[in-house]
Amino acid sequence: MKSMLFGAPWLLAHRSMLAVDQPRKISLYGSDYVMWKDAIGDIHALPNACPHMGAMLSEGWCETNSGTSTVTCPFHALAFDGKGCTILPGSGKKTLPQLKPLKLFIQGDFIWSYGDHQPKIGIPTVLDDVAKTYNFVGHTADIRVETDLLTMLLNMHDYNHQNGTHRDLFRITEVEFHKFVDQGHHSHAFYEMPTEPYSLLEKVRKPDLFLLPNRLKAHLENHFPSLVIFHGETPLGKIAQCHLFIPEAENRTRTYILLFGQAKHPLFNLLGDSFLNFSKIVVEQDADILGKIYSDTPRKIKLNNEVGMDWVRRNFESFPTVVEPNLSK
């Protein structure tokens, strides 16, 4: 189904999101999987339904053996290794694979997958470059939104919604759009957003607000369809806020943020939780507005600076090829 862009790579998780020997449910393209990390750092992923009676393996536990581990069904305690094999009670012998492992592409700390589909476009290498240049701050805002992938991507590339959806947090008064660079499945957007400043008293009551400048400068680096990187800079340091998207089902999309930072001042490293909190609020506000949209409303109005949304629509309709027009402006 084109609505989920079969053949695109999706970043299912960062290693830090997986606790050792703790099963986690992961969904992609309408299928559920159980993923776990063993004590020696290997990542495993199997279909989540036990082949005996369908219990969710992600609700079970892991059992360790010389560093590696199996995931155990919570119903009848059948333990499956990373290849999908188990040992039936009383047999003492390992079975042939009963579950087909999900194929993973692991690059450093990044865990990618195409699901069970043939790759149509390559895995972007930009996150590897970010990880080499910046320090990893953490992850946040891992949520599921009851919306289709296209609607989610249109929202994330809508450069006019900041002074509406995010007005309460940033007090943005307008969006001054500067430039869009279209490079096919890769693009850049540059704009600025003047804000109504918080008072000194408001900042004293909530010190995190000292991190917000009076004028927000945005450089968005976009990698269709799964990644948007917000490049930001403060007097204390630089951030690379990476927004990830995963089509869990036709009408459910998962999103989360990986945050990286580069300190200019020692205080920057003490403010990681504050930056993560701001990121979390932004995603929650986006998720909230997506739940308040009549998706079947005819579009009779087009605003200025919808070039990012046009870029998404073009790439979505022509996936995996890139067609004209070039939308640089």
C-alpha positions as CSV (number, residue, x, y, z in Angstrom):
1,M,0.0,0.0,0.0
2,K,1.5,3.3,-1.1
3,S,0.2,5.0,2.0
4,M,3.0,3.4,4.0
5,L,5.8,3.7,1.4
6,F,7.0,0.1,1.3
7,G,10.7,0.0,0.5
8,A,11.7,3.0,2.6
9,P,14.1,2.6,5.5
10,W,12.8,3.4,9.0
11,L,14.8,4.0,12.2
12,L,13.1,1.7,14.7
13,A,15.2,2.7,17.7
14,H,18.4,4.1,19.0
15,R,20.4,1.6,21.2
16,S,19.8,3.8,24.2
17,M,16.0,3.1,23.9
18,L,16.5,-0.6,24.6
19,A,17.3,-1.7,28.1
20,V,19.4,-4.9,28.3
21,D,17.2,-8.1,28.3
22,Q,14.0,-6.1,28.4
23,P,11.6,-7.1,25.5
24,R,10.0,-4.1,23.7
25,K,7.1,-4.1,21.2
26,I,7.9,-2.5,17.9
27,S,5.4,-2.0,15.0
28,L,6.1,-1.5,11.3
29,Y,3.8,-1.7,8.2
30,G,0.9,-3.2,10.2
31,S,3.0,-6.0,11.9
32,D,4.1,-6.2,15.5
33,Y,7.6,-7.4,16.6
34,V,9.4,-8.0,19.8
35,M,12.9,-6.4,20.0
36,W,15.5,-6.9,22.7
37,K,19.1,-6.2,23.3
38,D,21.3,-8.8,25.0
39,A,24.2,-8.2,27.4
40,I,26.8,-8.4,24.7
41,G,25.0,-5.7,22.7
42,D,23.4,-7.8,20.0
43,I,19.9,-6.7,18.8
44,H,17.2,-9.2,18.0
45,A,13.7,-8.8,16.6
46,L,11.0,-11.5,16.0
47,P,7.3,-11.4,15.2
48,N,5.6,-10.6,18.4
49,A,3.0,-13.5,18.4
50,C,4.2,-16.8,19.9
51,P,3.7,-19.5,17.3
52,H,2.1,-21.7,20.0
53,M,-1.1,-19.8,20.9
54,G,-0.4,-16.2,19.9
55,A,0.6,-14.6,23.2
56,M,2.6,-11.3,22.9
57,L,6.3,-12.1,23.4
58,S,6.9,-8.5,24.3
59,E,4.9,-9.1,27.5
60,G,7.3,-11.9,28.5
61,W,10.9,-11.7,29.7
62,C,14.4,-12.6,28.7
63,E,16.6,-15.4,29.9
64,T,20.4,-15.1,29.6
65,N,23.0,-17.6,28.7
66,S,26.7,-16.5,28.4
67,G,25.8,-13.0,27.4
68,T,23.2,-13.8,24.8
69,S,19.6,-14.2,25.6
70,T,16.2,-15.6,24.6
71,V,12.8,-14.0,24.8
72,T,10.3,-16.0,26.8
73,C,6.5,-16.3,26.1
74,P,4.5,-15.2,29.2
75,F,1.8,-17.9,28.5
76,H,3.7,-21.2,28.5
77,A,7.3,-20.0,29.0
78,L,8.6,-21.1,25.6
79,A,12.0,-19.4,25.1
80,F,12.9,-18.2,21.6
81,D,16.4,-17.3,20.5
82,G,17.2,-14.5,18.0
83,K,16.8,-17.0,15.1
84,G,13.2,-17.9,16.2
85,C,14.1,-21.4,17.5
86,T,12.9,-22.8,20.8
87,I,13.2,-26.0,22.9
88,L,9.9,-27.9,23.4
89,P,9.3,-29.2,26.9
90,G,10.5,-32.8,27.3
91,S,12.5,-32.8,24.0
92,G,15.8,-31.3,25.1
93,K,16.4,-30.4,21.4
94,K,16.3,-27.0,19.7
95,T,13.6,-26.8,16.9
96,L,14.0,-25.3,13.5
97,P,13.1,-21.6,13.3
98,Q,9.4,-21.1,14.2
99,L,9.5,-17.3,13.7
100,K,11.2,-15.4,10.9
101,P,13.5,-12.7,12.4
102,L,12.9,-9.1,11.2
103,K,15.9,-8.1,9.1
104,L,17.7,-5.2,10.8
105,F,20.4,-2.9,9.4
106,I,22.4,-1.6,12.4
107,Q,24.7,1.3,11.9
108,G,26.5,2.2,15.1
109,D,23.7,3.0,17.6
110,F,21.0,3.3,14.9
111,I,18.6,0.3,14.2
112,W,17.0,0.5,10.8
113,S,14.7,-1.8,9.0
114,Y,12.7,-2.1,5.7
115,G,10.3,-4.6,7.2
116,D,9.8,-7.6,4.9
117,H,10.1,-5.4,1.8
118,Q,12.9,-4.9,-0.7
119,P,14.8,-1.7,-0.3
120,K,13.8,1.0,-2.8
121,I,15.9,3.9,-1.4
122,G,19.1,3.8,0.7
123,I,19.5,4.4,4.4
124,P,20.6,8.0,5.0
125,T,24.0,8.4,6.5
126,V,23.4,11.8,8.1
127,L,22.8,10.4,11.6
128,D,26.2,8.7,11.6
129,D,27.7,12.1,10.7
130,V,25.7,13.8,13.5
131,A,26.8,11.2,16.0
132,K,30.5,11.8,15.1
133,T,30.2,15.6,15.5
134,Y,27.8,15.9,18.4
135,N,27.3,14.3,21.8
136,F,24.2,12.2,22.3
137,V,21.8,14.0,24.8
138,G,19.0,11.5,24.8
139,H,15.6,10.5,23.4
140,T,12.1,11.8,24.1
141,A,8.5,12.1,22.9
142,D,8.2,8.5,21.7
143,I,4.5,8.5,20.9
144,R,2.0,6.9,18.6
145,V,-0.5,9.2,16.7
146,E,-3.7,7.9,15.2
147,T,-2.9,9.5,11.8
148,D,-1.6,8.3,8.5
149,L,2.0,8.8,7.4
150,L,1.3,11.4,4.8
151,T,-0.7,13.6,7.2
152,M,2.1,13.4,9.8
153,L,4.8,14.4,7.2
154,L,2.7,17.3,5.9
155,N,2.4,18.6,9.4
156,M,6.1,18.3,10.0
157,H,6.9,20.2,6.8
158,D,4.3,22.9,7.3
159,Y,6.3,26.0,7.9
160,N,3.2,28.1,8.7
161,H,1.9,26.2,11.8
162,Q,4.5,27.2,14.3
163,N,2.8,30.5,15.3
164,G,-0.5,28.5,15.8
165,T,0.3,25.0,17.1
166,H,3.4,26.1,19.1
167,R,2.3,29.6,20.0
168,D,1.7,28.9,23.7
169,L,5.3,27.6,24.2
170,F,7.4,29.9,22.0
171,R,5.0,32.9,21.6
172,I,5.9,33.0,17.9
173,T,4.4,36.0,16.2
174,E,5.1,35.3,12.6
175,V,7.2,33.1,10.2
176,E,9.8,34.8,8.0
177,F,10.7,32.3,5.3
178,H,14.0,32.7,3.6
179,K,15.0,29.7,1.4
180,F,14.1,26.1,0.4
181,V,16.7,23.9,-1.3
182,D,15.3,20.9,-3.1
183,Q,17.7,18.0,-3.6
184,G,15.2,15.2,-4.4
185,H,14.7,13.1,-1.3
186,H,16.9,15.5,0.6
187,S,16.1,19.2,1.2
188,H,16.8,22.2,3.5
189,A,14.5,24.9,4.7
190,F,15.6,28.2,6.4
191,Y,13.4,30.6,8.2
192,E,13.2,32.8,11.3
193,M,10.4,33.3,13.8
194,P,10.3,36.5,16.0
195,T,8.7,35.9,19.3
196,E,7.0,37.9,22.1
197,P,9.6,37.7,24.8
198,Y,9.0,36.3,28.3
199,S,9.4,38.7,31.2
200,L,12.3,38.4,33.6
201,L,9.9,37.4,36.4
202,E,8.5,34.6,34.2
203,K,12.0,33.4,33.5
204,V,13.0,33.5,37.1
205,R,9.9,31.4,38.0
206,K,10.8,28.9,35.2
207,P,14.5,29.0,34.5
208,D,14.2,26.8,31.4
209,L,12.8,29.8,29.6
210,F,16.2,31.5,29.6
211,L,17.1,29.0,26.9
212,L,14.6,30.6,24.4
213,P,16.0,33.4,22.2
214,N,13.8,36.3,21.2
215,R,14.2,35.3,17.6
216,L,14.2,31.6,16.6
217,K,16.3,30.7,13.6
218,A,15.4,27.5,12.0
219,H,17.4,25.3,9.6
220,L,15.5,22.1,8.9
221,E,17.4,19.3,7.1
222,N,14.9,16.8,5.6
223,H,15.5,13.3,4.5
224,F,12.3,11.8,2.9
225,P,10.4,10.1,4.3
226,S,11.6,9.3,7.8
227,L,13.7,12.1,9.2
228,V,13.7,15.9,9.9
229,I,16.7,17.4,11.7
230,F,16.3,20.8,13.3
231,H,19.7,22.5,13.5
232,G,19.7,25.1,16.3
233,E,22.2,27.3,18.0
234,T,22.2,29.0,21.4
235,P,24.9,31.1,23.1
236,L,25.7,27.9,25.1
237,G,26.0,25.5,22.2
238,K,24.5,23.8,19.2
239,I,21.8,21.2,18.9
240,A,20.7,18.7,16.3
241,Q,17.1,17.7,17.1
242,C,16.3,14.6,15.0
243,H,12.6,13.9,14.5
244,L,11.9,10.3,13.3
245,F,8.7,8.9,11.8
246,I,7.6,5.2,11.4
247,P,4.4,4.0,9.7
248,E,3.2,1.5,12.3
249,A,-0.1,0.9,10.4
250,E,-2.1,2.5,7.7
251,N,-3.6,5.0,10.1
252,R,-1.1,5.0,12.9
253,T,2.3,6.7,12.8
254,R,5.0,6.6,15.5
255,T,7.3,9.6,16.1
256,Y,10.1,10.3,18.5
257,I,13.1,12.6,18.9
258,L,16.8,11.9,19.2
259,L,18.7,14.9,20.6
260,F,22.4,15.7,20.0
261,G,24.4,18.6,21.3
262,Q,27.7,20.4,21.0
263,A,28.7,22.5,23.9
264,K,30.3,25.9,23.8
265,H,29.9,26.5,27.5
266,P,30.0,23.9,30.4
267,L,26.5,24.9,31.4
268,F,25.2,23.5,28.2
269,N,25.8,19.9,29.4
270,L,23.7,20.5,32.5
271,L,20.7,21.6,30.5
272,G,20.1,18.4,28.5
273,D,16.9,17.6,30.4
274,S,15.6,21.1,29.6
275,F,16.2,20.7,25.9
276,L,14.6,17.3,26.0
277,N,11.6,18.7,27.8
278,F,11.1,21.5,25.1
279,S,11.3,18.8,22.4
280,K,8.7,16.7,24.1
281,I,6.3,19.6,24.4
282,V,6.7,20.3,20.7
283,V,5.9,16.8,19.7
284,E,2.9,16.6,22.1
285,Q,1.5,19.8,20.6
286,D,1.9,18.4,17.1
287,A,0.2,15.2,18.1
288,D,-2.6,17.1,19.8
289,I,-3.5,19.2,16.7
290,L,-3.4,16.2,14.4
291,G,-6.2,14.7,16.5
292,K,-8.3,17.9,15.9
293,I,-8.3,17.9,12.1
294,Y,-11.1,16.9,9.7
295,S,-9.0,15.0,7.2
296,D,-11.6,15.0,4.5
297,T,-12.0,18.8,4.4
298,P,-11.5,20.2,0.8
299,R,-8.5,22.5,0.6
300,K,-9.8,25.9,-0.7
301,I,-6.9,28.0,0.7
302,K,-3.2,27.8,0.1
303,L,-0.8,29.8,2.3
304,N,2.6,31.3,1.4
305,N,5.6,29.1,2.1
306,E,3.9,25.7,1.7
307,V,6.9,24.6,-0.3
308,G,7.8,21.9,2.3
309,M,4.4,20.4,2.0
310,D,4.6,20.5,-1.8
311,W,7.9,18.7,-1.5
312,V,6.4,15.9,0.6
313,R,3.4,15.5,-1.7
314,R,5.6,15.3,-4.8
315,N,7.9,12.7,-3.3
316,F,5.1,10.7,-1.8
317,E,3.2,10.4,-5.1
318,S,6.3,9.6,-7.1
319,F,8.1,7.3,-4.6
320,P,10.7,5.9,-5.0
321,T,11.6,8.1,-8.0
322,V,12.1,11.9,-7.9
323,V,10.2,13.9,-10.5
324,E,10.0,17.5,-11.5
325,P,9.4,20.3,-10.7
326,N,12.4,21.2,-8.6
327,L,11.0,23.3,-5.7
328,S,14.0,25.3,-4.7
329,K,13.1,28.9,-3.9
